[in-house]
Amino acid sequence: MEEKEKTFEQALARLEEVIRELESSQLPLDQALELFAEGIALSKYCNSCLEQAEQKISLLMNDGGVIEAPSTWAGGGQ
């Protein structure tokens, strides 16, 4: 699956799989290095997704585009 086709959640789930496999397996060095490289790429992709989300949030906050949530969302209204 191409990185552009992955969602953040899919990439994070795969990264968790890679980590588990690296931690629990007696892999040959070649396979371990391939998994490590995949993990680094997934980590960078997830970090990029989070940075983009943070930028969007900052833009919304700076533009005054954030709307107060109704009190019922926070459990305060009835």
PyMOL commands that place a pseudoatom at each C-alpha (Angstrom):
pseudoatom trace, name=CA, resn=MET, resi=1, chain=A, elem=C, hetatm=0, pos=[0.000, 0.000, 0.000]
pseudoatom trace, name=CA, resn=GLU, resi=2, chain=A, elem=C, hetatm=0, pos=[1.379, 3.374, -0.983]
pseudoatom trace, name=CA, resn=GLU, resi=3, chain=A, elem=C, hetatm=0, pos=[1.872, 5.949, 1.758]
pseudoatom trace, name=CA, resn=LYS, resi=4, chain=A, elem=C, hetatm=0, pos=[-0.581, 8.300, 0.025]
pseudoatom trace, name=CA, resn=GLU, resi=5, chain=A, elem=C, hetatm=0, pos=[-3.277, 5.629, 0.233]
pseudoatom trace, name=CA, resn=LYS, resi=6, chain=A, elem=C, hetatm=0, pos=[-2.748, 4.987, 3.959]
pseudoatom trace, name=CA, resn=THR, resi=7, chain=A, elem=C, hetatm=0, pos=[-4.732, 6.679, 6.617]
pseudoatom trace, name=CA, resn=PHE, resi=8, chain=A, elem=C, hetatm=0, pos=[-2.971, 7.782, 9.764]
pseudoatom trace, name=CA, resn=GLU, resi=9, chain=A, elem=C, hetatm=0, pos=[-4.718, 4.989, 11.644]
pseudoatom trace, name=CA, resn=GLN, resi=10, chain=A, elem=C, hetatm=0, pos=[-3.597, 2.337, 9.143]
pseudoatom trace, name=CA, resn=ALA, resi=11, chain=A, elem=C, hetatm=0, pos=[-0.006, 3.554, 9.242]
pseudoatom trace, name=CA, resn=LEU, resi=12, chain=A, elem=C, hetatm=0, pos=[0.008, 3.628, 13.040]
pseudoatom trace, name=CA, resn=ALA, resi=13, chain=A, elem=C, hetatm=0, pos=[-1.444, 0.113, 13.235]
pseudoatom trace, name=CA, resn=ARG, resi=14, chain=A, elem=C, hetatm=0, pos=[1.203, -1.179, 10.830]
pseudoatom trace, name=CA, resn=LEU, resi=15, chain=A, elem=C, hetatm=0, pos=[3.928, 0.595, 12.804]
pseudoatom trace, name=CA, resn=GLU, resi=16, chain=A, elem=C, hetatm=0, pos=[2.714, -1.149, 15.959]
pseudoatom trace, name=CA, resn=GLU, resi=17, chain=A, elem=C, hetatm=0, pos=[2.851, -4.501, 14.122]
pseudoatom trace, name=CA, resn=VAL, resi=18, chain=A, elem=C, hetatm=0, pos=[6.397, -3.805, 12.943]
pseudoatom trace, name=CA, resn=ILE, resi=19, chain=A, elem=C, hetatm=0, pos=[7.500, -2.905, 16.466]
pseudoatom trace, name=CA, resn=ARG, resi=20, chain=A, elem=C, hetatm=0, pos=[5.934, -6.056, 17.928]
pseudoatom trace, name=CA, resn=GLU, resi=21, chain=A, elem=C, hetatm=0, pos=[7.580, -8.197, 15.278]
pseudoatom trace, name=CA, resn=LEU, resi=22, chain=A, elem=C, hetatm=0, pos=[10.988, -6.617, 15.839]
pseudoatom trace, name=CA, resn=GLU, resi=23, chain=A, elem=C, hetatm=0, pos=[10.683, -7.003, 19.612]
pseudoatom trace, name=CA, resn=SER, resi=24, chain=A, elem=C, hetatm=0, pos=[9.402, -10.561, 19.657]
pseudoatom trace, name=CA, resn=SER, resi=25, chain=A, elem=C, hetatm=0, pos=[11.144, -12.272, 16.753]
pseudoatom trace, name=CA, resn=GLN, resi=26, chain=A, elem=C, hetatm=0, pos=[14.506, -13.781, 16.144]
pseudoatom trace, name=CA, resn=LEU, resi=27, chain=A, elem=C, hetatm=0, pos=[14.666, -12.388, 12.641]
pseudoatom trace, name=CA, resn=PRO, resi=28, chain=A, elem=C, hetatm=0, pos=[17.614, -12.696, 10.312]
pseudoatom trace, name=CA, resn=LEU, resi=29, chain=A, elem=C, hetatm=0, pos=[19.519, -9.431, 10.109]
pseudoatom trace, name=CA, resn=ASP, resi=30, chain=A, elem=C, hetatm=0, pos=[18.301, -8.697, 6.556]
pseudoatom trace, name=CA, resn=GLN, resi=31, chain=A, elem=C, hetatm=0, pos=[14.635, -8.998, 7.546]
pseudoatom trace, name=CA, resn=ALA, resi=32, chain=A, elem=C, hetatm=0, pos=[15.141, -7.019, 10.738]
pseudoatom trace, name=CA, resn=LEU, resi=33, chain=A, elem=C, hetatm=0, pos=[16.755, -4.196, 8.773]
pseudoatom trace, name=CA, resn=GLU, resi=34, chain=A, elem=C, hetatm=0, pos=[13.895, -4.187, 6.244]
pseudoatom trace, name=CA, resn=LEU, resi=35, chain=A, elem=C, hetatm=0, pos=[11.330, -4.015, 9.036]
pseudoatom trace, name=CA, resn=PHE, resi=36, chain=A, elem=C, hetatm=0, pos=[13.324, -1.304, 10.784]
pseudoatom trace, name=CA, resn=ALA, resi=37, chain=A, elem=C, hetatm=0, pos=[13.420, 0.750, 7.576]
pseudoatom trace, name=CA, resn=GLU, resi=38, chain=A, elem=C, hetatm=0, pos=[9.670, 0.273, 7.126]
pseudoatom trace, name=CA, resn=GLY, resi=39, chain=A, elem=C, hetatm=0, pos=[9.111, 1.350, 10.723]
pseudoatom trace, name=CA, resn=ILE, resi=40, chain=A, elem=C, hetatm=0, pos=[11.166, 4.514, 10.224]
pseudoatom trace, name=CA, resn=ALA, resi=41, chain=A, elem=C, hetatm=0, pos=[9.180, 5.375, 7.087]
pseudoatom trace, name=CA, resn=LEU, resi=42, chain=A, elem=C, hetatm=0, pos=[5.884, 4.760, 8.884]
pseudoatom trace, name=CA, resn=SER, resi=43, chain=A, elem=C, hetatm=0, pos=[7.018, 6.843, 11.826]
pseudoatom trace, name=CA, resn=LYS, resi=44, chain=A, elem=C, hetatm=0, pos=[7.895, 9.753, 9.531]
pseudoatom trace, name=CA, resn=TYR, resi=45, chain=A, elem=C, hetatm=0, pos=[4.545, 9.437, 7.745]
pseudoatom trace, name=CA, resn=CYS, resi=46, chain=A, elem=C, hetatm=0, pos=[2.604, 9.440, 11.038]
pseudoatom trace, name=CA, resn=ASN, resi=47, chain=A, elem=C, hetatm=0, pos=[4.607, 12.413, 12.297]
pseudoatom trace, name=CA, resn=SER, resi=48, chain=A, elem=C, hetatm=0, pos=[3.847, 14.287, 9.075]
pseudoatom trace, name=CA, resn=CYS, resi=49, chain=A, elem=C, hetatm=0, pos=[0.121, 13.558, 9.475]
pseudoatom trace, name=CA, resn=LEU, resi=50, chain=A, elem=C, hetatm=0, pos=[0.195, 14.847, 13.047]
pseudoatom trace, name=CA, resn=GLU, resi=51, chain=A, elem=C, hetatm=0, pos=[2.072, 17.989, 12.025]
pseudoatom trace, name=CA, resn=GLN, resi=52, chain=A, elem=C, hetatm=0, pos=[-0.511, 18.682, 9.311]
pseudoatom trace, name=CA, resn=ALA, resi=53, chain=A, elem=C, hetatm=0, pos=[-3.334, 18.225, 11.805]
pseudoatom trace, name=CA, resn=GLU, resi=54, chain=A, elem=C, hetatm=0, pos=[-1.591, 20.561, 14.241]
pseudoatom trace, name=CA, resn=GLN, resi=55, chain=A, elem=C, hetatm=0, pos=[-1.236, 23.200, 11.514]
pseudoatom trace, name=CA, resn=LYS, resi=56, chain=A, elem=C, hetatm=0, pos=[-4.934, 22.930, 10.656]
pseudoatom trace, name=CA, resn=ILE, resi=57, chain=A, elem=C, hetatm=0, pos=[-5.850, 23.342, 14.302]
pseudoatom trace, name=CA, resn=SER, resi=58, chain=A, elem=C, hetatm=0, pos=[-3.553, 26.363, 14.614]
pseudoatom trace, name=CA, resn=LEU, resi=59, chain=A, elem=C, hetatm=0, pos=[-5.148, 27.957, 11.551]
pseudoatom trace, name=CA, resn=LEU, resi=60, chain=A, elem=C, hetatm=0, pos=[-8.621, 27.413, 12.962]
pseudoatom trace, name=CA, resn=MET, resi=61, chain=A, elem=C, hetatm=0, pos=[-7.613, 28.849, 16.321]
pseudoatom trace, name=CA, resn=ASN, resi=62, chain=A, elem=C, hetatm=0, pos=[-5.910, 31.884, 14.772]
pseudoatom trace, name=CA, resn=ASP, resi=63, chain=A, elem=C, hetatm=0, pos=[-8.722, 32.598, 12.318]
pseudoatom trace, name=CA, resn=GLY, resi=64, chain=A, elem=C, hetatm=0, pos=[-11.325, 32.526, 15.022]
pseudoatom trace, name=CA, resn=GLY, resi=65, chain=A, elem=C, hetatm=0, pos=[-12.895, 29.564, 13.257]
pseudoatom trace, name=CA, resn=VAL, resi=66, chain=A, elem=C, hetatm=0, pos=[-13.290, 27.566, 16.425]
pseudoatom trace, name=CA, resn=ILE, resi=67, chain=A, elem=C, hetatm=0, pos=[-16.832, 27.386, 17.710]
pseudoatom trace, name=CA, resn=GLU, resi=68, chain=A, elem=C, hetatm=0, pos=[-17.651, 26.702, 21.330]
pseudoatom trace, name=CA, resn=ALA, resi=69, chain=A, elem=C, hetatm=0, pos=[-19.008, 23.188, 21.789]
pseudoatom trace, name=CA, resn=PRO, resi=70, chain=A, elem=C, hetatm=0, pos=[-22.542, 23.032, 23.173]
pseudoatom trace, name=CA, resn=SER, resi=71, chain=A, elem=C, hetatm=0, pos=[-22.545, 22.319, 26.898]
pseudoatom trace, name=CA, resn=THR, resi=72, chain=A, elem=C, hetatm=0, pos=[-24.282, 19.006, 26.215]
pseudoatom trace, name=CA, resn=TRP, resi=73, chain=A, elem=C, hetatm=0, pos=[-21.108, 17.771, 24.480]
pseudoatom trace, name=CA, resn=ALA, resi=74, chain=A, elem=C, hetatm=0, pos=[-19.145, 18.232, 27.648]
pseudoatom trace, name=CA, resn=GLY, resi=75, chain=A, elem=C, hetatm=0, pos=[-21.849, 16.572, 29.703]
pseudoatom trace, name=CA, resn=GLY, resi=76, chain=A, elem=C, hetatm=0, pos=[-22.870, 19.872, 31.295]
pseudoatom trace, name=CA, resn=GLY, resi=77, chain=A, elem=C, hetatm=0, pos=[-26.293, 20.434, 29.749]
pseudoatom trace, name=CA, resn=GLN, resi=78, chain=A, elem=C, hetatm=0, pos=[-29.541, 18.604, 30.104]
for i in range(1, 78): cmd.bond("trace and resi %d" % i, "trace and resi %d" % (i + 1))
show_as sticks, trace
zoom trace
